[in-house]
Amino acid sequence: MRVAIVMGSKSDIPIAENAETVFREFGVEFDTLVISAHRTPNKIRKFAVTADQKYSVVIAIAGLAAHLPGVIASMTVLPVIGVPVESGPFSGKDALYSIVQMPGGIPVACVGIGNAKNAALLAIEILGSQDEELREKMKEYRKQFNDEEIQV
């Protein structure tokens, strides 16, 4: 099982690195790719229509109009997790709305603005539904939160 981390611009690499860190911690294989839905539409189409041959989940990092997650989701049946990027005059809210407001029939999961760590954890949970070892690692990871005092 392998995850694709796709971003539309090299400027999103620091966000992608947060997901990469989590995948390394859990021993999940991943590839990080820069493919723009706007600047290289043929390349994103080729990626999306063949993604299920190599990947189990796709994380798509996008800012501003944030079309990347939806474009990928429209061309694959793999789970796609969108990560909106804090950028532009609306500080990422436009990207958030673009990702969560997908039309019925083309779902895209979405995490908080800039929160690639949660995107990676969600991808691991998805993979863990079919992989007992990953599910056990997630249970161990979650134990750290059971012992923390909740601050209100």
C-alpha positions as CSV (number, residue, x, y, z in Angstrom):
1,M,0.0,0.0,0.0
2,R,1.4,3.3,-1.1
3,V,0.2,6.9,-0.8
4,A,0.6,9.7,-3.3
5,I,1.2,13.2,-1.9
6,V,0.4,15.6,-4.8
7,M,0.9,19.4,-4.7
8,G,0.3,22.0,-7.4
9,S,3.4,24.0,-6.6
10,K,6.9,23.5,-5.1
11,S,6.0,26.2,-2.6
12,D,3.8,23.6,-0.9
13,I,6.7,21.3,-0.1
14,P,6.9,22.5,3.6
15,I,3.3,21.4,4.1
16,A,3.9,18.0,2.3
17,E,6.9,17.4,4.6
18,N,4.5,17.2,7.6
19,A,2.7,14.3,5.9
20,E,6.0,12.7,4.9
21,T,7.1,12.7,8.6
22,V,4.0,10.9,9.7
23,F,4.3,8.3,6.9
24,R,7.9,7.6,7.9
25,E,6.9,7.2,11.5
26,F,4.3,4.6,10.6
27,G,6.4,2.9,7.9
28,V,4.0,3.8,5.1
29,E,5.5,4.1,1.6
30,F,4.7,7.3,-0.3
31,D,5.7,9.4,-3.3
32,T,5.6,13.1,-3.4
33,L,4.8,14.8,-6.7
34,V,4.4,18.3,-8.0
35,I,1.7,18.4,-10.6
36,S,-0.5,21.4,-11.3
37,A,-4.1,21.0,-12.3
38,H,-3.9,24.3,-14.1
39,R,-0.4,24.4,-15.6
40,T,-0.1,20.7,-16.5
41,P,-3.6,19.4,-17.0
42,N,-2.5,16.5,-19.3
43,K,0.0,15.4,-16.6
44,I,-2.6,15.5,-13.8
45,R,-5.0,13.5,-16.0
46,K,-2.4,10.8,-16.7
47,F,-1.6,10.6,-13.0
48,A,-5.2,10.4,-11.9
49,V,-6.4,7.9,-14.4
50,T,-3.6,5.5,-13.5
51,A,-3.2,6.3,-9.8
52,D,-5.0,3.1,-8.7
53,Q,-2.3,1.0,-10.3
54,K,0.2,2.2,-7.8
55,Y,-1.5,4.0,-4.9
56,S,-4.2,3.3,-2.3
57,V,-4.9,6.9,-1.2
58,V,-4.1,10.3,-2.6
59,I,-3.4,13.4,-0.6
60,A,-3.8,16.6,-2.7
61,I,-2.4,19.9,-1.3
62,A,-3.8,23.0,-2.9
63,G,-4.2,26.7,-2.3
64,L,-6.3,29.5,-3.7
65,A,-8.9,28.0,-6.1
66,A,-7.8,24.6,-4.9
67,H,-8.9,22.6,-7.9
68,L,-6.3,19.9,-7.6
69,P,-8.1,17.6,-5.1
70,G,-11.4,17.7,-7.0
71,V,-9.7,17.3,-10.4
72,I,-8.0,14.1,-9.1
73,A,-11.1,12.8,-7.4
74,S,-13.1,13.3,-10.6
75,M,-10.8,10.9,-12.5
76,T,-10.1,8.1,-9.9
77,V,-12.1,6.1,-7.4
78,L,-9.3,6.2,-4.9
79,P,-9.9,8.1,-1.7
80,V,-8.7,11.7,-2.1
81,I,-7.8,13.8,0.9
82,G,-7.6,17.6,0.3
83,V,-5.3,19.8,2.3
84,P,-6.1,23.5,1.8
85,V,-3.1,25.8,1.9
86,E,-3.1,29.1,3.8
87,S,-2.5,31.6,1.0
88,G,-4.0,34.5,-0.8
89,P,-6.3,37.3,0.3
90,F,-8.6,34.8,2.1
91,S,-5.9,33.0,4.1
92,G,-6.9,29.6,2.7
93,K,-10.6,29.8,3.3
94,D,-11.2,29.9,-0.4
95,A,-9.2,26.7,-0.8
96,L,-11.1,25.1,2.1
97,Y,-14.4,25.9,0.5
98,S,-13.3,24.7,-2.9
99,I,-12.3,21.4,-1.5
100,V,-15.3,20.7,0.8
101,Q,-17.9,22.0,-1.6
102,M,-17.5,19.3,-4.2
103,P,-20.6,18.3,-6.1
104,G,-22.5,15.2,-5.1
105,G,-21.0,12.0,-6.5
106,I,-17.4,13.2,-6.4
107,P,-16.3,13.1,-2.7
108,V,-13.1,14.6,-1.4
109,A,-12.2,14.4,2.2
110,C,-10.8,17.6,3.7
111,V,-8.7,18.4,6.7
112,G,-8.0,21.8,8.2
113,I,-6.0,24.5,6.5
114,G,-2.4,23.5,6.3
115,N,-2.9,20.3,8.3
116,A,-1.1,17.7,6.2
117,K,-0.3,15.8,9.4
118,N,-4.0,15.0,9.8
119,A,-4.3,14.1,6.1
120,A,-1.5,11.6,6.6
121,L,-3.2,10.2,9.8
122,L,-6.5,9.9,7.9
123,A,-4.8,8.1,5.0
124,I,-3.2,5.7,7.6
125,E,-6.7,5.0,9.1
126,I,-8.0,4.3,5.6
127,L,-5.1,1.9,4.9
128,G,-5.5,0.4,8.3
129,S,-9.0,-0.7,7.5
130,Q,-7.3,-3.4,5.3
131,D,-4.0,-3.7,7.2
132,E,-4.0,-5.0,10.8
133,E,-0.4,-3.9,11.4
134,L,-1.2,-0.3,10.6
135,R,-4.4,-0.4,12.6
136,E,-2.4,-1.6,15.6
137,K,0.2,1.2,15.1
138,M,-2.6,3.7,15.0
139,K,-4.1,2.3,18.3
140,E,-0.6,2.8,19.9
141,Y,-0.3,6.3,18.5
142,R,-3.7,7.2,19.8
143,K,-2.9,6.0,23.3
144,Q,-0.8,9.1,23.9
145,F,-4.0,11.2,23.7
146,N,-5.8,9.1,26.2
147,D,-3.4,10.1,28.9
148,E,-3.3,13.8,28.2
149,E,-5.4,16.1,30.2
150,I,-8.0,17.9,28.1
151,Q,-7.7,21.6,28.2
152,V,-10.9,23.7,27.8
